């Protein structure tokens, strides 16, 4: 069938175009599964009805080679799923829909730079709002010169705390061995913030069951103290050995929270009526603490 096209523009609430921002298109043709076997579905395969585009320097976006049907065009603020704009488009076969306009409330940008302990710029470091019950986990990453621009924090959010996630930086610079910066307070529109990365120190500890016996194969996750305990905010992790021991490289002079996932249940074991064990947690630990004990409750 001849393909159609949908195009439009993404703007901030001020009316200025938003460059390099993701726009999603949801929808598919009615005969999307026409080549799927009538019997069993193909293993380890799936079909997605979502496409992505990025706006150009003038905020424009487009999707091509589209089938006839109804589509939803959506843009959102990263880290704030509820802050989005969406328009439904009915596309005729081989047709073209122009002038789709989406608007996002991004607030005023927070800008700054991330530096190494030597004062050098750190590229590809994630900068994120700590997040919590009342704060979204908005993030961005540093570019040339270690500079960052964080969009999505609005004036009504008041003061937010920013911190750095090191995974991508240390992956690209394995010999650097640097840890996250201290948190920095900021408001929408703040500029020239400086986030300084820190040297790493070693924390050691042990994981035990309720009877005090060592547990092997338990994953221990470290989070910056006060940050949301979600996978995207993990500073580092380790898995306990046969003695239950673990060690974590963490940023110097900082407080962290530890969370140990419950031991995995044997798949061949008989189902139990007891409630599954809860994670073992310890909060506000010095990053260079030694002999930390994580014990699961009965």
Secondary structure, DSSP 8 states (H G I E B T S, - for coil): ---EEEEEEEEETTS-B--S-EEEEE---TTTTTTS-SSS--TT-----EEEEE--TTSEEEEEEE-SEEEEEEEEETTEEEEEEEEEEEE-TT-EEEEEEEEE---S-EEEEEE-TTS-B--S-EEEE---SSS---EEE--GGGEEEE----GGG--EEEEEE-HHHHHH-TTT-EE----EEE-TT---EEEE-EEEEEEEEEEE-TTS-B-SS-EEEEEETTS--SGGGEEEEEE--TTSEEEEEEESS-EEEEEE------TTS---SS-----EEEEEEETT--SEEEE---
